[in-house]
Amino acid sequence: MVGMRDVAKEAGVSVSTVSLVVNGTGYVSDDMRAKVEAAMHELHYIPNELARNLYRNRTNTIGVIVPTILHPFFATLTAHLQREFAKRDLKTLLCSTADAATGESEYVNMLQRHMMDGIIMAAHTEHQPDYWTSINRPIVAFDRILGEGVPSVRSDHEAGGRMIARQLIGSGARHVVLVGGPRSQFAEGTTFPTVRYHLTVEQMTAEAGIACDYVEAGSVTDVVAHEATAAAIFQRYPDVDAIVGSDVVAAMALQEAERRGINVPDELQIIAYDGTMAAELAGKRLTMVRQDFAGIAAALAEQMDQQIEAENGSERSGQAGEPSNASESAQPGQVVPVSFIAGETTR
């Protein structure tokens, strides 16, 4: 196997010069670099990636923690994140907490042992904020608040709620049913920013004198239960004339309405919230609030870049004990715009 010593001998330079070229550290003149690169090409030298990463104290791997990839939202988000990190020559290590017994703790341990460079946390956690703030490694939260100093990225859910409410008010809706996760997530101090679109719709429809009820669809990991939830809406609220929920819920509600002979959108309006492929395959073009997955992934990757850069800067300055996720350069709550897409399921 060809090693650095072989390359150094072929190029007529020192092993340390070859190391600087391979690892991209320190100054090497253009002539020296050209000699080393020519020797590497001539000898078909392949750098040892593991050794390079150990030298840099990097793994070039980012952990992504989601509840489940069975749900279209998290499958779509994961695909965009993997694409975004690949642009940065970073690998993605996926953890689906519902599908792995160890959950996020194993990934946090890996992060603390420097087996990955950072974590995108996009799943529910029962750990208290001091757990996350004490890790002192690069962590970026998506659509949740982990604690002071841990940067986060979320969609503009308040704007999404306003878009939905205006559509319903303007079209003369009389009884709206919102479908979402456990109502306990709405408690003061919740870590789930997504509830803000529900709360916004509730407030605006109440002000307009429109009846609005909330139905729990169960855990985001229980996608199958959403079909039963859609059927239960019509039994519980026979006068419902507007349903708002995730793409999966909206698609199920549309299919249930068709089975019951309910005309959409004349008798019933349906609005999806997310904008994944599931909304495109519902049978009709669902009216939706679309989250910008590419924008979300880019924002998360940029925040992660900042965290890793801050950590590397702290280590170079001899302050490795300083929490990298409290860097002043990180934006504590970056908000990504959403868009309203009119389809065939609203008037």
Protein Blocks (a to p, Z undefined) as FASTA:
>chain_A
ZZfklmmmmnopafklmmmmmnopajddfklmmmmmmmmmmnopacdfklmmmmnopahi
acdddfbfkbmklmmmmmmmmmmmmmnopacddddfklpmklmmlmmmmmmnopafbdcd
fbdcfbdfklmmmnopacddehiafbghiacddddfklmmmmmmmmmmmnopabdcdddd
dfklmpghiabfklmmmmmmmmmmmmnopacddddebjfklmmlmmmmmmmmmmmmmmbc
bdcddfklmmmmmmmmmmnopacfkloccddehjpaklmmnopacddddddfklmmmmmm
mmmmmmmmmmmmmmmnopampcfklcfkbcfbdcddddddddfkbZZ
